[in-house]
Amino acid sequence: MPRNTPLVSFVMPINNREKYFAQALESVFKDAYWPIEVIAIDDGSSDRRS
């Protein structure tokens, strides 16, 4: 890959979406484009709270 390839960022809001998070990451990483970064943002989910 050429060194001048731009970085692509994926911003993933995941509030109360724990059950879909792994699937979403797999989808991003299957992409043929590199380099990428993933920024997952969770601001107060109630998933898995006791």
LOPATOR-619883 format. One record per atom (N, C-alpha, C): x, y, z; residue in one letter. Coordinates in steps of 0.001 Angstrom, whole numbers, plus 524288, in hexadecimal, padded with zeros to 5 digits. Example, Ala and Ser with C-alpha at 12.3 -4.5 7.8 and 13.67 -1.06 7.14 Angstrom:
# residues 2
833867E9C681E78A8300C7EE6C81E78A833907F31C81E78A832327F73681BA8S835667FBDC81BE4S832648001E81EBES
# end
This chain:
# residues 50
803487FB6D80000M800008000080000M8037A804D880000M80212808A97FCDDP8052780D6E7FCB4P8051B81045801F2P80954812D880324R809C3815918082BR8064A81A5E80871R8048581C558040CN801508210B8041DN7FB7181FD080450N7FA1181B0980595T7F4938198B80604T7F23B81C1880ADET7EDF681EFC80A47P7EBBF821AB80ECFP7E92381DE98129FP7E94981F6181788L7E6B981C7681BACL7E0E181D7481B66L7DDCD8194F81BF8V7D820819C781C31V7D66A8188C821B8V7D31A81BDA823ECS7D13281B1F8293FS7CB76819978292AS7CA18815BC82C5DF7C4AC8142A82D27F7C334815B3832B1F7BF20818C483335V7BD3381A348385DV7B82C8171783938V7B836813F983D64M7B3CF8107783E6DM7B13A811DA8439FM7ACB38146484386P7A9C9815278485DP7A74D80FEB849DCP7A80A80E4284EAAI7A638809008501FI7A2C4808ED854F8I7A00680D1185605N79CB280D4785AA2N7988D808FE85A7EN798D38057285E4DN795298010E85EDFN794F37FD8985A04N799677FCA9857A2R799B37F94985301R79DE07F516853A4R79EB37F34C85862E7A2C17EF6385961E7A2367EA98855ECE79D737E8C78551AK79CC57E3F385223K79E4F7E48884C5DK79EBF7E94A84A66Y7A03D7EA30844EFY7A5D67EC1684444Y7A8757ED3E8488DF7AD9A7EFAD8483EF7B1A77EC3D84584F7B2107E74A846FCA7B5E97E3C88448AA7B4E37E33B83EAEA7B0007E2C083D40Q7AE9A7E243837BAQ7B0107E731834B7Q7AF3A7EBA983707A7B0987F0978347BA7B67C7F108833B6A7B9867EF86837B4L7BF3B7EFA283727L7C11B7EBE7832EDL7BEED7E73A832C5E7C0647E37982EB0E7BF5F7E5C38294DE7BB127E862828B4S7B9C17EABF823B3S7BDC57EEE18221ES7BF637F216825D4V7C3497F61B824B2V7C87C7F3968232AV7CA2B7EF9D82612F7CF447ED4182510F7CF637E9D48202FF7CAE37E85781E19K7CAB47E56481933K7CBA37E8E681474K7CB327EDED8153BD7CBEB7F1A6810F8D7D15E7F10880EAED7D1C47F18E809A2A7D6CC7F0E4806FFA7DA457F5B980782A7D8317F9F88096AY7DB2F7FECF809C4Y7DE247FF0A80EEDY7E3138007C80EA0W7E64F8015D81339W7E9998062481230W7EB3880933815C2P7EAB5808A781B67P7E58580AD981D66P7E3978088382191I7DEC680A5482402I7DF9180AD5829E1I7DC2A80DDE82C48E7DBD780E0E831F4E7D61280DDD8335AE7D4E280B88837CEV7CF8380B37839A7V7CF3380E1583ED9V7CB878119F83F30I7CA9A8147E843FFI7C52281300845D6I7C4D98100D84A16A7BFD480E5E84C3DA7BE75811EA850CEA7B9C381407850ABI7B814817B7854A8I7B3408158C85766I7B3B0814F285C79D7AF5A8130985FABD7AEBD816C58643FD7AA7E8199986449D7A9AC81D7D8685ED7A51D81BE786BE0D7A61A8181186F2CG7A238816B187320G79E7C81257871AEG7A04080E7E86EB0S79CDD80A1886D80S79B17807648727ES79687804F787220S794A9801ED87690S795337FC0E8758DS797987FA828712BD798A57F50387011D79C0F7F2C28746CD79B0E7EDFB875F4R79E307EB0C879CCR79E977ED9687F21R79B3E7F0D188080R79B6F7F30B885C7R7981F7EFAF8895DR79A0C7EEF288E18S7970C7EBC4891C1S793A07EF078953DS
# end
